[in-house]
Amino acid sequence: MKKTVLLYWAPGGNVENAAREIYRQFGINELEIADIAGFDVNRLNDYDNFIFGVATIGAEVWTDAKRSNKWNEFFVRAEKISFAGKKVALFGLGDQVLYPDHFVNSLGFLKVFVDKKGAILVGKWPVTGYEFTDSEGVENDMFFGLALDEDQQPELSPSRIEAWVKQIKKEFGVS
Ligand SMILES: Cc1cc2nc3c(=O)[nH]c(=O)nc-3n(C[C@H](O)[C@H](O)[C@H](O)COP(=O)(O)O)c2cc1C
């Protein structure tokens, strides 16, 4: 059976809550969950499918945001791990009202890693239903993964997660 792991950062806030809801809806037998701090990157070889979760914090100065993001450190640690032929789905937390020019920018940051590693990106999500002006996480009116806005649209998150989990299970080939 194909193995899937959900990795997220940071713990203790909206990203972790979303991660736990995705985990719940996915079905516990098919998915492992962990935050990336302390996750042994050699264990990445054990999985076929990956879900990465992130929040965009402080993208006004985008280079700073990248530097201080734990994901950056994780990707350095994972430099020697092959993702060839592996599938990756992304979800990102953001606030489209306070940060309309940088909404869920971090999805774009994670997508760079996916591309660099030659992994297959799944779980793209339409921009319909969100209002923002710009995002590094969007191409051709599709987010690079599920965008969640717990600050402005918390009531929409459960149904978005439900639909997205169904979508990625199909794309992962685990449903
Ligand atoms: C200092 C700060 C900067 C932020 N910058 C952005 C941003 O550039 N783009 C965006 O979409 N959201 C931004 N946000 C909103 C967060 O991504 C959002 O509140 C998210 O749900 C936080 O997740 P967490 O509770 O797991 O940290 C920012 C939030 C804070 C506190």
PDBQT file of the ligand as one rigid body, heavy atoms in Angstrom, charges set to zero:
ROOT
HETATM    1  C1  LIG A 201       3.557  38.849  11.251  1.00  0.00    +0.000 C 
HETATM    2  C2  LIG A 201       2.563  38.185  10.324  1.00  0.00    +0.000 A 
HETATM    3  C3  LIG A 201       2.763  38.294   8.953  1.00  0.00    +0.000 A 
HETATM    4  C4  LIG A 201       1.859  37.694   8.055  1.00  0.00    +0.000 A 
HETATM    5  N1  LIG A 201       2.073  37.798   6.707  1.00  0.00    +0.000 NA
HETATM    6  C5  LIG A 201       1.211  37.216   5.838  1.00  0.00    +0.000 A 
HETATM    7  C6  LIG A 201       1.412  37.307   4.433  1.00  0.00    +0.000 A 
HETATM    8  O1  LIG A 201       2.356  37.942   3.946  1.00  0.00    +0.000 OA
HETATM    9  N2  LIG A 201       0.511  36.693   3.611  1.00  0.00    +0.000 N 
HETATM   10  C7  LIG A 201      -0.570  36.013   4.098  1.00  0.00    +0.000 A 
HETATM   11  O2  LIG A 201      -1.341  35.470   3.300  1.00  0.00    +0.000 OA
HETATM   12  N3  LIG A 201      -0.782  35.907   5.441  1.00  0.00    +0.000 NA
HETATM   13  C8  LIG A 201       0.061  36.478   6.302  1.00  0.00    +0.000 A 
HETATM   14  N4  LIG A 201      -0.145  36.360   7.660  1.00  0.00    +0.000 N 
HETATM   15  C9  LIG A 201      -1.341  35.629   8.148  1.00  0.00    +0.000 C 
HETATM   16  C10 LIG A 201      -1.020  34.215   8.614  1.00  0.00    +0.000 C 
HETATM   17  O3  LIG A 201      -0.465  33.442   7.577  1.00  0.00    +0.000 OA
HETATM   18  C11 LIG A 201      -2.291  33.545   9.120  1.00  0.00    +0.000 C 
HETATM   19  O4  LIG A 201      -2.809  34.243  10.226  1.00  0.00    +0.000 OA
HETATM   20  C12 LIG A 201      -2.122  32.052   9.471  1.00  0.00    +0.000 C 
HETATM   21  O5  LIG A 201      -3.387  31.491   9.715  1.00  0.00    +0.000 OA
HETATM   22  C13 LIG A 201      -1.212  31.869  10.693  1.00  0.00    +0.000 C 
HETATM   23  O6  LIG A 201      -1.009  30.493  10.902  1.00  0.00    +0.000 OA
HETATM   24  P1  LIG A 201      -0.401  29.959  12.312  1.00  0.00    +0.000 P 
HETATM   25  O7  LIG A 201      -1.438  30.262  13.382  1.00  0.00    +0.000 OA
HETATM   26  O8  LIG A 201      -0.190  28.488  12.148  1.00  0.00    +0.000 OA
HETATM   27  O9  LIG A 201       0.873  30.710  12.513  1.00  0.00    +0.000 OA
HETATM   28  C14 LIG A 201       0.741  36.977   8.561  1.00  0.00    +0.000 A 
HETATM   29  C15 LIG A 201       0.558  36.867   9.942  1.00  0.00    +0.000 A 
HETATM   30  C16 LIG A 201       1.442  37.458  10.815  1.00  0.00    +0.000 A 
HETATM   31  C17 LIG A 201       1.222  37.322  12.300  1.00  0.00    +0.000 C 
ENDROOT
TORSDOF 0
